[in-house]
């Protein structure tokens, strides 16, 4: 049986998605809607077209190609009506200036592994491998499972970057094929978690407990956003988890950065935090020091 997945990006030579040099495969679709998300194109399961007017040459090729009338040129200006767009990607294929791009492509496990295996030498020399990320990979459980199996069959180190909001059964199936879980922990208070991500954290904490007790190697990844979840209560919650699970591989503090703001514009999406600025280094370091003072010595900047 041929398994396919909706992939929106494959990043080779990644240094921030697990140990060593890695290839990170990003799958589309996420059950959470985090207000600070810097990959908004990852949230929907379907294909999406991005438009960068500053790169457009106003050549008109997309206008003649589009069968739905989504593109037009009026007074020398390229207008893109997303309400008419079917996300087919025909316009993207004709755009020579990369003003139009498509996020989301159906790929087979073999097609993904062909890209991943190009850098085997880097993995062997650095202790790297494949990282499956998103979105949330477990929204595509069959494809994720088969891709992880294929990577392990090739002797690769595997990481699964997950928000924790899926069925325990899904984690049980992938557990033998994941060397390291990069597990998100976004807010300690369940109501605050629901306010900023759209879901409570109860299932997430239950799955974290399941993985740790099953002997999985787990590294917490904690996005911290000033004015939202970078609170004394949440830092205390992170410290409490580190004491509850002393064998955690580590705790990465992921400071907010606003590099994703332009993506909201390019994909025609509403940005929940348009004015939030990238966190200053002094604030980031203060988080580390506070957690160390609480006895959480595994905390470090991610």
Secondary structure as the mmCIF struct_conf table of DSSP 4:
data_model
#
loop_
_struct_conf.conf_type_id
_struct_conf.id
_struct_conf.beg_label_comp_id
_struct_conf.beg_label_asym_id
_struct_conf.beg_label_seq_id
_struct_conf.end_label_comp_id
_struct_conf.end_label_asym_id
_struct_conf.end_label_seq_id
STRN STRN1 UNK A 4 UNK A 14
BEND BEND1 UNK A 15 UNK A 21
STRN STRN2 UNK A 22 UNK A 27
BEND BEND2 UNK A 28 UNK A 28
BEND BEND3 UNK A 31 UNK A 31
TURN_TY1_P TURN_TY1_P1 UNK A 35 UNK A 36
BEND BEND4 UNK A 38 UNK A 38
HELX_RH_3T_P HELX_RH_3T_P1 UNK A 40 UNK A 42
TURN_TY1_P TURN_TY1_P2 UNK A 43 UNK A 43
BEND BEND5 UNK A 44 UNK A 46
STRN STRN3 UNK A 48 UNK A 51
HELX_RH_3T_P HELX_RH_3T_P2 UNK A 53 UNK A 55
HELX_RH_AL_P HELX_RH_AL_P1 UNK A 61 UNK A 65
BEND BEND6 UNK A 67 UNK A 68
STRN STRN4 UNK A 71 UNK A 74
TURN_TY1_P TURN_TY1_P3 UNK A 75 UNK A 76
STRN STRN5 UNK A 77 UNK A 80
HELX_RH_3T_P HELX_RH_3T_P3 UNK A 82 UNK A 84
HELX_RH_AL_P HELX_RH_AL_P2 UNK A 90 UNK A 94
TURN_TY1_P TURN_TY1_P4 UNK A 96 UNK A 97
BEND BEND7 UNK A 98 UNK A 99
STRN STRN6 UNK A 100 UNK A 103
STRN STRN7 UNK A 105 UNK A 108
HELX_RH_AL_P HELX_RH_AL_P3 UNK A 109 UNK A 116
HELX_RH_3T_P HELX_RH_3T_P4 UNK A 117 UNK A 119
HELX_RH_AL_P HELX_RH_AL_P4 UNK A 120 UNK A 126
TURN_TY1_P TURN_TY1_P5 UNK A 127 UNK A 127
STRN STRN8 UNK A 129 UNK A 133
BEND BEND8 UNK A 134 UNK A 135
HELX_RH_3T_P HELX_RH_3T_P5 UNK A 137 UNK A 140
HELX_RH_AL_P HELX_RH_AL_P5 UNK A 141 UNK A 153
TURN_TY1_P TURN_TY1_P6 UNK A 154 UNK A 155
STRN STRN9 UNK A 157 UNK A 162
BEND BEND9 UNK A 164 UNK A 164
BEND BEND10 UNK A 166 UNK A 166
HELX_RH_AL_P HELX_RH_AL_P6 UNK A 168 UNK A 174
HELX_RH_3T_P HELX_RH_3T_P6 UNK A 175 UNK A 177
BEND BEND11 UNK A 179 UNK A 179
STRN STRN10 UNK A 180 UNK A 184
BEND BEND12 UNK A 188 UNK A 189
HELX_RH_AL_P HELX_RH_AL_P7 UNK A 190 UNK A 197
BEND BEND13 UNK A 198 UNK A 199
BEND BEND14 UNK A 201 UNK A 201
HELX_RH_AL_P HELX_RH_AL_P8 UNK A 202 UNK A 213
TURN_TY1_P TURN_TY1_P7 UNK A 214 UNK A 215
STRN STRN11 UNK A 218 UNK A 224
TURN_TY1_P TURN_TY1_P8 UNK A 226 UNK A 229
BEND BEND15 UNK A 231 UNK A 231
HELX_RH_AL_P HELX_RH_AL_P9 UNK A 232 UNK A 244
TURN_TY1_P TURN_TY1_P9 UNK A 245 UNK A 247
BEND BEND16 UNK A 249 UNK A 249
STRN STRN12 UNK A 250 UNK A 255
HELX_RH_3T_P HELX_RH_3T_P7 UNK A 258 UNK A 260
HELX_RH_AL_P HELX_RH_AL_P10 UNK A 261 UNK A 266
TURN_TY1_P TURN_TY1_P10 UNK A 267 UNK A 268
TURN_TY1_P TURN_TY1_P11 UNK A 272 UNK A 275
HELX_LH_PP_P HELX_LH_PP_P1 UNK A 276 UNK A 280
HELX_RH_AL_P HELX_RH_AL_P11 UNK A 281 UNK A 293
TURN_TY1_P TURN_TY1_P12 UNK A 294 UNK A 295
TURN_TY1_P TURN_TY1_P13 UNK A 297 UNK A 298
STRN STRN13 UNK A 299 UNK A 301
#
